[in-house]
Amino acid sequence: MDKMLYTATNGARQAMQAQTTISHNLANVSTVGFKSHFNTFTSWHVEGPGLNTRVMNQQSADDIDLSPGSIVKTERELDVAINGEGFIAVQTLNGEEAYTRAGDLRLDSVGRLTTGQGHLVIGNAGPIALPPAEKIDIGFDGTISIRPVGQEANAMVIAERIKLVNPDVTQLTKTDDGLFQLRSGLLQPAAPDVHLESGMLEQSNVNAVGQMIELISNARQFETNIKLMQEAKSNDEVSARLLRNS
């Protein structure tokens, strides 16, 4: 009886934790550059006196699916998508360097280049700030060219260059705000082999249909484990009555 109840309780707990991850993925199905999480489980015997008759499972959602999302054409001059591997370097709210695939760039009220979530984009000498301009072009290597206000149409000048990096993805960890950082805490140098496509955006790589199927499957597993727990309770009550009547 104890084994049945223990197994059912553990299974229900893992199903609930998996649902949290799936719900988070579905909530970001339309988030630009979002990389989905997937659930992994590890098992080990519960230590204690006697034989190893209990196995504990632990679910982890730290694993990240870094496969690219679909690329859509927007023709907006500040929209960029990374062609292949690599990341855009940005500054977190606490001033640390982090990396993202979200290329929905924009200018804030003081001319600083930010992502759609408000993170400052890093250039050669820190966060990028641009002077007033009538036109902005972002090259494949991250070079930002502008035409200052009042200048001729062909008077494009290089203003900055976006820092593009290509770290070892196995060393990346995802922060609560959806950015990536190296586990070591070190800064990644700029990589000349990372290229951008202007007027494009990389969408979320969440497979909405697949996540919905997992959501339903986990809900059914949770219900099954609850029924097993109820059955264990019922069997325990029957056993208790038999003992009282014997």
MOJO-V228283 format. One record per residue. SS is DSSP state (@ for helix, = for strand, . for the rest). Layout:
BEGIN
ss->SS
ss->SS
END
This chain:
BEGIN
ss->.
ss->@
ss->@
ss->@
ss->@
ss->@
ss->@
ss->@
ss->@
ss->@
ss->@
ss->@
ss->@
ss->@
ss->@
ss->@
ss->@
ss->@
ss->@
ss->@
ss->@
ss->@
ss->@
ss->@
ss->@
ss->@
ss->@
ss->.
ss->.
ss->.
ss->.
ss->.
ss->.
ss->.
ss->.
ss->.
ss->=
ss->=
ss->=
ss->=
ss->=
ss->=
ss->=
ss->=
ss->=
ss->.
ss->.
ss->.
ss->.
ss->.
ss->.
ss->.
ss->.
ss->.
ss->=
ss->=
ss->=
ss->=
ss->=
ss->=
ss->=
ss->=
ss->=
ss->=
ss->.
ss->.
ss->.
ss->.
ss->.
ss->.
ss->=
ss->=
ss->=
ss->.
ss->.
ss->.
ss->.
ss->.
ss->=
ss->=
ss->=
ss->=
ss->=
ss->.
ss->.
ss->.
ss->=
ss->=
ss->=
ss->=
ss->=
ss->.
ss->.
ss->.
ss->.
ss->.
ss->=
ss->=
ss->=
ss->=
ss->.
ss->.
ss->.
ss->=
ss->.
ss->=
ss->=
ss->.
ss->.
ss->.
ss->.
ss->=
ss->=
ss->=
ss->.
ss->.
ss->.
ss->.
ss->.
ss->=
ss->=
ss->=
ss->=
ss->.
ss->.
ss->=
ss->=
ss->.
ss->=
ss->.
ss->.
ss->.
ss->=
ss->=
ss->=
ss->=
ss->=
ss->=
ss->.
ss->.
ss->.
ss->.
ss->=
ss->=
ss->=
ss->=
ss->=
ss->=
ss->.
ss->.
ss->.
ss->.
ss->.
ss->.
ss->.
ss->.
ss->=
ss->=
ss->=
ss->=
ss->=
ss->.
ss->.
ss->=
ss->=
ss->.
ss->.
ss->.
ss->@
ss->@
ss->@
ss->=
ss->=
ss->=
ss->.
ss->.
ss->.
ss->.
ss->.
ss->=
ss->=
ss->=
ss->.
ss->.
ss->.
ss->.
ss->.
ss->.
ss->.
ss->.
ss->.
ss->.
ss->.
ss->.
ss->=
ss->=
ss->=
ss->=
ss->.
ss->=
ss->=
ss->=
ss->.
ss->.
ss->.
ss->.
ss->.
ss->@
ss->@
ss->@
ss->@
ss->@
ss->@
ss->@
ss->@
ss->@
ss->@
ss->@
ss->@
ss->@
ss->@
ss->@
ss->@
ss->@
ss->@
ss->@
ss->@
ss->@
ss->@
ss->@
ss->@
ss->@
ss->@
ss->@
ss->@
ss->@
ss->@
ss->@
ss->@
ss->@
ss->@
ss->@
ss->@
ss->@
ss->@
ss->.
END
